[in-house]
Amino acid sequence: MIWVIHKPGVTAMNRIIVWFRQDLRLSDNPALFEAARTGAEIIPLYILDDLTPGIWKPGGASKRWLYFSLQSLSEDLSSLGLSLILRKGDPLDILKEVVKETKSSGIYWNRRYEPFHIEKDVAVNREFSKIGIECKNFKASLLLEPHEVSPKSGGYFKVFTPFWNSCLKSIETEKDLPVPSLIPYKKTIASEDLSDWKLFPRPDWGAEFDKNWTPGEKHAKKRLQTFSEKCIEEYPYHRDFPYESGTSLLSPHLHFGEISPRQIWNAVQKILASHPGPEKKQACEKYLSEIGWREFAHHLLYRIPGLPTKPFKQNFEAFPWSDNKDFLVLWQKGKTGYPIVDAGMRQLWRIGWMHNRVRMIVASFLTKHLLIHWIEGEKWFYDTLVDADLANNAAGWQWVAGCGADAAPYFRIFNPILQSAKFDPEGKYIKKWVPELANLPTKYIHNPAEAPEEELRKAGVVLGVTYPFPLVDLAEGRKKALELYSALN
Ligand SMILES: Cc1cc2nc3c(=O)[nH]c(=O)nc-3n(C[C@H](O)[C@H](O)[C@H](O)COP(=O)(O)OP(=O)(O)OC[C@H]3O[C@@H](n4cnc5c(N)ncnc54)[C@H](O)[C@@H]3O)c2cc1C
């Protein structure tokens, strides 16, 4: 349904640029909604900012997602009679051009929380406010922004549970905003061609991507609906088993803002309002608490802009990380000789996503058995994940490495063989992503190096030829990590 709302008493503005960024949706989009409410003509604009600093430029997986997400947004806008304007370059320069070309009197956008984006937004605000262009920005991608939640003692939350409890007390349930009625800008202005942006650095990847993902607002809503109707009840039981489709798979949609956390929150509140039994109620709460981890990661990134590169626990600055490049490459390629690690890393490369349990296992293996710096893993994830997100990724890596806020203690070292036996008991996940082990009996699938020669032969596995020997001895790796860790304190 499309609503027409004009707020009484609001003077109609001429033209407003709605600057889309990580909010590639029409519904529950406060910047778009508020711009429409003024009665102004709307100029929807997306700027490809290739000037994002160094290591945090979007990776290949993100770029491919962005391409289809923009295509979908453009189609949705076009069905309402609006053209999405695409421009590439420094946002400040582009906005100056578009304001001049369209004689716009305002720029509206939704806020982001990455330090380099905040810096740019501040600059845009400052420059345009000086010349009388109205800059308005809105909360759209968090339930509560970092400044809306803080401990009584001041500062910011460093532990998740009190953070989330405090959020639960403060979140005010407001309805999702509908798609507003939009008045298009009548003249045609130049837009670049999406296909000229070269967002497909890995052309060989298309079939796998298409099989697994459909970017765009419509599909994000469909996924949320299917998950909340059919899967949420089983979420606490299935969410740790990587072969099950037990999680919502909403992370890339959330990252690109094709769906808002408020839309998710409200969908779950609807279930809770139907007075479900205690198990379903608990499942809903568990799911919302995962959305809470996303909020927590953004809370931390906002308060600690150095989070992606500096350990939260400062004593980790002195940790003597290994710079074994060969091990790093074997980890990236999924050739460590530990099947659950290899399955995860190959899933990541093939479909741009990895199950959360396996993200923890591979991250623990890299940092605690191979002793390679968590930043190396963080960079690889950032480059290859469709849901690559500065806040969630940095918080996730620091959590696993043991140096983050509310992190897993360093001495909690995942044993990949035990984790594999517990969370992939029949080896289905391994067999899917590491097909050269598909014929091994389940008993040996978690650790082929222990299989008798005869079993390996029957399964067509030749260690060191068709599948690697284990890269490191787990017990030795663990011992060394613990020694180095104790030396830090
Ligand atoms: C080392 C490491 C790196 C990670 N990097 C990223 C990343 O770059 N981008 C990203 O979105 N998530 C990241 N995560 C968190 C998590 O693995 C993914 O959000 C989750 O696997 C996405 O799948 P889903 O949407 O099916 O999750 P669901 O289980 O359905 O959860 C719903 C939503 O909650 C949020 N969420 C769930 N778990 C977490 C978490 N631990 N931290 C923050 N938010 C969470 C996500 O937005 C997710 O879409 C990382 C975790 C680890 C351990």
The ligand as an SDF file (V2000), in Angstrom:
LIG
                    3D

 53 58  0  0  0  0  0  0  0  0999 V2000
   34.7140  -13.7890   12.9590 C   0  0  0  0  0  0  0  0  0  0  0  0
   33.3090  -13.3010   12.6640 C   0  0  0  0  0  0  0  0  0  0  0  0
   33.1180  -12.3490   11.6540 C   0  0  0  0  0  0  0  0  0  0  0  0
   31.8200  -11.8890   11.3640 C   0  0  0  0  0  0  0  0  0  0  0  0
   31.6520  -10.9610   10.3580 N   0  0  0  0  0  0  0  0  0  0  0  0
   30.4060  -10.4800   10.0990 C   0  0  0  0  0  0  0  0  0  0  0  0
   30.2120   -9.5040    9.0780 C   0  0  0  0  0  0  0  0  0  0  0  0
   31.1470   -9.0130    8.4220 O   0  0  0  0  0  0  0  0  0  0  0  0
   28.9260   -9.1080    8.8310 N   0  0  0  0  0  0  0  0  0  0  0  0
   27.8590   -9.5850    9.5320 C   0  0  0  0  0  0  0  0  0  0  0  0
   26.7240   -9.1840    9.2730 O   0  0  0  0  0  0  0  0  0  0  0  0
   28.0310  -10.4890   10.5250 N   0  0  0  0  0  0  0  0  0  0  0  0
   29.2640  -10.9570   10.8220 C   0  0  0  0  0  0  0  0  0  0  0  0
   29.4170  -11.8990   11.8090 N   0  0  0  0  0  0  0  0  0  0  0  0
   28.2540  -12.2820   12.6370 C   0  0  0  0  0  0  0  0  0  0  0  0
   27.4360  -13.4830   12.1520 C   0  0  0  0  0  0  0  0  0  0  0  0
   28.2680  -14.5610   11.8410 O   0  0  0  0  0  0  0  0  0  0  0  0
   26.5450  -13.1730   10.9450 C   0  0  0  0  0  0  0  0  0  0  0  0
   25.8280  -11.9870   11.1670 O   0  0  0  0  0  0  0  0  0  0  0  0
   25.5400  -14.3040   10.7070 C   0  0  0  0  0  0  0  0  0  0  0  0
   26.2200  -15.5050   10.4670 O   0  0  0  0  0  0  0  0  0  0  0  0
   24.6710  -13.9510    9.5320 C   0  0  0  0  0  0  0  0  0  0  0  0
   23.7860  -14.9900    9.2230 O   0  0  0  0  0  0  0  0  0  0  0  0
   22.2280  -14.8460    9.4570 P   0  0  0  0  0  0  0  0  0  0  0  0
   21.7340  -13.5750    8.8820 O   0  0  0  0  0  0  0  0  0  0  0  0
   21.5940  -16.0930    8.9690 O   0  0  0  0  0  0  0  0  0  0  0  0
   22.1630  -14.7560   11.0390 O   0  0  0  0  0  0  0  0  0  0  0  0
   20.9660  -14.9510   12.0720 P   0  0  0  0  0  0  0  0  0  0  0  0
   21.4190  -15.9690   13.0650 O   0  0  0  0  0  0  0  0  0  0  0  0
   19.6860  -15.1920   11.3880 O   0  0  0  0  0  0  0  0  0  0  0  0
   20.9460  -13.5590   12.8450 O   0  0  0  0  0  0  0  0  0  0  0  0
   20.1340  -12.4600   12.4410 C   0  0  0  0  0  0  0  0  0  0  0  0
   20.9590  -11.2210   12.2940 C   0  0  0  0  0  0  0  0  0  0  0  0
   21.5500  -10.8570   13.5310 O   0  0  0  0  0  0  0  0  0  0  0  0
   22.8390  -10.2950   13.3080 C   0  0  0  0  0  0  0  0  0  0  0  0
   23.8400  -11.1340   13.9630 N   0  0  0  0  0  0  0  0  0  0  0  0
   23.7700  -12.4620   14.2210 C   0  0  0  0  0  0  0  0  0  0  0  0
   24.8710  -12.8600   14.8910 N   0  0  0  0  0  0  0  0  0  0  0  0
   25.6430  -11.7660   15.0410 C   0  0  0  0  0  0  0  0  0  0  0  0
   26.9080  -11.5220   15.6510 C   0  0  0  0  0  0  0  0  0  0  0  0
   27.6020  -12.4920   16.2670 N   0  0  0  0  0  0  0  0  0  0  0  0
   27.4200  -10.2690   15.6030 N   0  0  0  0  0  0  0  0  0  0  0  0
   26.7400   -9.2640   15.0170 C   0  0  0  0  0  0  0  0  0  0  0  0
   25.5300   -9.4320   14.4390 N   0  0  0  0  0  0  0  0  0  0  0  0
   25.0000  -10.6610   14.4430 C   0  0  0  0  0  0  0  0  0  0  0  0
   23.0770  -10.2900   11.8040 C   0  0  0  0  0  0  0  0  0  0  0  0
   22.7250   -9.0300   11.2960 O   0  0  0  0  0  0  0  0  0  0  0  0
   22.1240  -11.3650   11.3300 C   0  0  0  0  0  0  0  0  0  0  0  0
   21.6970  -11.1810   10.0080 O   0  0  0  0  0  0  0  0  0  0  0  0
   30.7110  -12.3830   12.1120 C   0  0  0  0  0  0  0  0  0  0  0  0
   30.9240  -13.3440   13.1120 C   0  0  0  0  0  0  0  0  0  0  0  0
   32.2030  -13.7980   13.3780 C   0  0  0  0  0  0  0  0  0  0  0  0
   32.4010  -14.8360   14.4480 C   0  0  0  0  0  0  0  0  0  0  0  0
  1  2  1  0
  2  3  1  0
  2 52  2  0
  3  4  2  0
  4  5  1  0
  4 50  1  0
  5  6  2  0
  6  7  1  0
  6 13  1  0
  7  8  2  0
  7  9  1  0
  9 10  1  0
 10 11  2  0
 10 12  1  0
 12 13  2  0
 13 14  1  0
 14 15  1  0
 14 50  1  0
 15 16  1  0
 16 17  1  0
 16 18  1  0
 18 19  1  0
 18 20  1  0
 20 21  1  0
 20 22  1  0
 22 23  1  0
 23 24  1  0
 24 25  2  0
 24 26  1  0
 24 27  1  0
 27 28  1  0
 28 29  2  0
 28 30  1  0
 28 31  1  0
 31 32  1  0
 32 33  1  0
 33 34  1  0
 33 48  1  0
 34 35  1  0
 35 36  1  0
 35 46  1  0
 36 37  1  0
 36 45  1  0
 37 38  2  0
 38 39  1  0
 39 40  1  0
 39 45  2  0
 40 41  1  0
 40 42  2  0
 42 43  1  0
 43 44  2  0
 44 45  1  0
 46 47  1  0
 46 48  1  0
 48 49  1  0
 50 51  2  0
 51 52  1  0
 52 53  1  0
M  END
$$$$
